[in-house]
Amino acid sequence: MKKLPTVTISELIEAGVHFGHKTMRWNPKMSSYLYGIKDDIHIIDLQQTLPLLYSALNKIYEVAKNNGRILFVGTKMQASEIIAEAAKRCGQYYINHRWLGGTLTNWSTINRSIKKLADLEKSIQAADQDEEENRIRFTKKERLDITRKIEKLEKSLGGIREIGGLPDLLFVIDTNMEEIAIKEANKLGIPVVAILDSNSNPDDVDYPVPGNDDATRSIKLYCRILSDTILQGIQDSLIASGIDIGESAEISDILQMNASLEKKSTGKHKETKKKAVPEVKKEAEETKATKKEEITEAPKKKEEIAKETKAKAPKKKEEIAEVKTETKTKKTKTEE
């Protein structure tokens, strides 16, 4: 049975979810989600927020239960640390420093950068081992350059270095700041769950949740609810696969079980691929053989066609001559 975390309107009010921006900064497209105005500040309608939040949680639960990848995106100062903690807590992925253009649409280059990060870290580890054995691999300047590169790549790619492919869902805080991320997700057909403040654009968001996206209390509430939902989905998927989880099972144990289950499934997938390889090779060899036969038979067919055309040529000439004689006789008759 699906057990989503319970949220009440009083909890949302305590977290300040109902506070929007000043009336000067609003987006008219958000008018249907607003309750009113108080002290030149828009008040968000929490009676709409609650059902929309539950519909978003349902989608997140389904993705988590099917072992999908969920990417937390929030690069603003208030959200960066909270998002990283929430993603780590539920074993998911995050971007909290800066969204690199093409993170989703140009995944091959991002994947290369992740591999580069891993290679640089290995080189530093190897250098440390060499120093223990009184062997110098890098100069101080070279070492400093490598560490700076590692820090730069870790900031932008540290949260997605183990994702292994494109995410199945995006959770976004502040749609205005993460506009590029949402556009890339829409291009690739990845569903987007986003918190929409009174100055946000709800057009490109699949699962909108109207609420305050600036207050740390409200961001903490969203992230806690989301991570609880993801953990519940993972737990239910493990139970469905026949793994016994005790009542006192900790979050780390659940995540370890899920990781081992994913490894087994990927291993089986590789085995099936290996089995399929010889069959594919056989088919390729057969197609090559048929192509060779066609190539060898082609000149023979050309000769046969040429012979047939030569044989038909005199007959056609005779027919043309007969037609000409008939036309001549008809002309002479008409002249007489």
Order of alpha helices (4+ residues) and beta strands (2+ residues): alpha-beta-beta-beta-alpha-beta-alpha-beta-alpha-alpha-beta-alpha-beta-beta-alpha-alpha
